[in-house]
Amino acid sequence: IEDAPAGTVPPRREILVDQVVENWQRADLNPYDLSDALKELRDQHGLKQEEIAKLTGKPKSEISRFLAMQRVTPDVQATVRGDGEGRFSRRHVVALSKLSPEQQPVLAERIKTRFGWMPASSG
């Protein structure tokens, strides 16, 4: 970072904010890469969602959606994090976060096997 005096290292918070801003639009980024960074800014650096929104230039609602991804169960998070094929979009993970812990693996499996949002047959 150019603003840092010679021989000093910018604080982790500044580095993290810069990375979030730079990586926000990358299509190939796993949804949890940003979610984890925002969680760190909130939990370890004591920033409120409003402060994160100002620092990143993103709407508070978008910050909230990314932080909501942390509510996905650890097993389903592991599936999403391990997805090297990009089957899980941000929208998928936000949708998963709104479901009960029992429903999350069912939808995750549908996404993973490319059945998408089609309901299970009743017959």
C-alpha positions in Angstrom: 0.0 0.0 0.0 1.5 3.3 -1.1 0.3 5.4 1.8 2.4 3.4 4.4 5.6 5.0 5.5 8.8 3.3 4.2 9.7 0.3 6.3 6.3 -0.1 7.9 3.6 -2.7 7.3 0.0 -1.6 7.0 -2.3 -3.0 9.6 -4.1 -6.2 8.8 -7.5 -4.4 8.7 -6.3 -2.0 5.9 -4.9 -4.9 3.9 -8.2 -6.9 4.4 -10.4 -4.0 3.3 -8.2 -3.4 0.2 -8.5 -7.2 -0.7 -12.2 -7.1 -0.2 -12.6 -4.1 -2.5 -10.3 -5.6 -5.2 -11.9 -9.1 -5.1 -15.6 -8.2 -4.9 -16.3 -8.5 -8.6 -14.2 -11.6 -9.3 -16.5 -14.2 -10.8 -14.2 -17.1 -10.0 -14.0 -16.3 -6.3 -15.5 -18.8 -3.9 -18.4 -17.0 -2.1 -16.8 -17.8 1.2 -13.6 -15.9 0.4 -15.4 -12.6 0.8 -17.7 -13.8 3.5 -14.7 -14.9 5.7 -12.9 -11.6 5.1 -16.0 -9.6 6.1 -16.5 -11.8 9.2 -12.9 -11.1 10.2 -13.4 -7.3 9.8 -16.5 -7.6 12.0 -15.3 -10.1 14.6 -11.6 -9.5 14.9 -11.4 -5.8 14.0 -14.6 -4.7 15.7 -16.2 -3.1 12.7 -20.0 -2.8 12.4 -21.7 -3.6 9.1 -22.2 0.2 8.5 -18.5 0.8 8.9 -17.6 -2.1 6.6 -20.0 -0.7 4.0 -18.4 2.7 4.1 -14.9 1.3 3.9 -15.7 -1.0 1.0 -18.2 1.3 -0.8 -20.7 -1.5 -0.8 -24.3 -1.4 0.4 -25.0 -2.6 3.9 -27.5 -5.1 2.5 -24.8 -6.7 0.5 -22.5 -6.9 3.5 -25.4 -8.5 5.4 -25.9 -11.1 2.7 -22.2 -12.1 2.8 -22.2 -12.3 6.5 -25.3 -14.5 6.5 -23.4 -17.1 4.6 -21.7 -17.9 7.9 -25.0 -19.4 9.2 -24.7 -22.3 6.8 -23.8 -25.5 8.6 -20.2 -26.5 8.8 -20.8 -29.6 6.6 -22.5 -27.7 3.9 -19.9 -24.9 4.1 -17.2 -27.6 3.5 -19.1 -28.7 0.4 -19.3 -25.2 -0.9 -15.7 -24.4 0.0 -14.5 -27.6 -1.7 -16.4 -26.9 -4.9 -13.7 -26.5 -7.5 -16.2 -26.3 -10.4 -18.0 -23.1 -9.4 -21.4 -24.7 -9.0 -22.2 -22.7 -5.9 -22.9 -19.0 -6.6 -23.3 -16.2 -4.1 -27.0 -16.5 -4.5 -27.0 -20.2 -3.9 -25.1 -19.7 -0.6 -27.4 -16.9 0.5 -30.4 -19.1 -0.2 -28.8 -21.9 1.8 -28.3 -19.6 4.7 -32.0 -18.9 4.9 -32.9 -22.5 5.3 -33.0 -24.6 8.4 -29.9 -26.7 9.2 -31.9 -29.8 8.1 -32.9 -28.4 4.8 -29.4 -27.0 3.8 -27.8 -30.3 2.8 -30.8 -31.2 0.7 -30.5 -28.1 -1.4 -26.7 -28.2 -1.5 -26.9 -31.7 -3.0 -29.4 -30.5 -5.6 -27.1 -27.6 -6.6 -24.1 -29.9 -6.6 -25.7 -32.5 -8.9 -27.1 -29.7 -11.1 -30.7 -30.3 -10.4 -30.9 -26.7 -9.4 -34.1 -25.5 -8.0 -36.4 -28.2 -9.4 -38.6 -29.6 -6.7 -38.4 -33.3 -6.0 -41.0 -35.4 -7.8 -43.9 -36.4 -5.6 -44.7 -39.6 -7.5 
